[in-house]
Amino acid sequence: MSKHPSICDFCSAETDTKKLAAWSCASFETVTAVKDRTLYIVCTCHTLDSLPPDATIVEQRNYIGAWAGCPACRADIDAGRWLSVARRARDVAVQKARRSRSQLPPNLAEMAAQIHELFVAHASPPDEGTWQPATDALVDAEIALYEAQRDRPE
């Protein structure tokens, strides 16, 4: 692992920056809401009417530019195994929270799958039917942007 590990945009696992693959994607914003311990994620470029009545908005997040993926996610994405990516995201979230799965929202894998669907909706589709890794220059630019945002004083 390098001195400065990166976080996979698909499953949130730490990975060596040099092992990341990147996919081109338009920027988008999401709103996360909760009702009865169930999380809902909606892209703001679509209507927010799909949120349940009385759901509480708990987060707004911007997804900027290309997404970087760890080797495990890259293999699953290239094979079209999005459910595996979503389950890995859930398992990493449980591990990072240091809680049992029963203490977290019951639909973590479904929430991750919703985010991945939004990625696919905003990604630049390739000609051959699989998501092609972006160039090394794009990976370097995304890493620099991430590090600048991470290191910015609040």
C-alpha positions, 0 to 999 in steps of 0.5 A, spaced: 500 500 500 502 506 498 503 512 503 497 515 501 492 510 499 486 512 495 478 510 496 475 506 491 469 510 489 464 504 488 465 500 494 469 505 499 475 500 500 482 503 501 486 501 495 493 503 492 493 509 488 497 506 483 492 500 482 486 504 481 482 504 474 478 510 472 471 511 468 469 517 465 463 520 468 459 527 468 458 530 475 452 529 478 448 531 485 444 526 489 440 527 495 439 522 501 433 521 505 431 516 511 424 514 513 423 508 518 431 506 517 430 505 510 435 510 506 433 513 499 438 516 494 435 520 488 439 524 483 437 532 483 437 532 475 431 528 476 425 529 480 425 529 488 418 526 488 420 519 488 422 520 495 417 518 500 412 523 504 415 525 510 422 522 509 428 526 512 433 529 507 440 527 511 445 528 506 446 532 499 453 530 495 456 532 489 460 526 485 465 530 480 468 527 474 471 520 473 470 515 478 476 510 480 475 503 482 479 498 486 482 492 482 476 488 485 470 493 483 474 493 476 473 486 475 466 486 477 464 492 473 468 489 467 464 483 467 457 486 469 457 484 476 454 490 479 450 486 485 457 484 487 460 491 487 454 493 491 455 487 496 462 489 497 460 496 498 455 494 504 460 489 507 466 495 507 461 500 510 459 495 515 466 494 517 468 501 517 462 502 522 464 497 526 457 495 528 453 489 526 449 489 520 443 489 524 445 496 527 445 499 520 440 501 515 437 494 512 438 496 505 445 498 504 446 494 498 440 497 495 443 504 496 450 502 493 446 499 487 442 506 487 448 510 487 452 505 482 445 506 477 446 513 477 454 512 475 452 508 469 446 513 467 452 519 467 458 515 465 460 516 458 458 509 454 464 506 450 463 503 443 464 496 445 459 495 451 464 495 457 466 501 461 473 502 459 478 505 464 480 512 463 487 514 461 493 515 466 492 523 465 485 522 467 487 518 473 492 523 475 487 529 475 482 526 479 487 524 484 490 531 485 482 533 485 481 528 491 487 530 495 486 538 494 479 537 496 481 532 502 487 537 504 482 543 504 481 546 511 474 546 513 
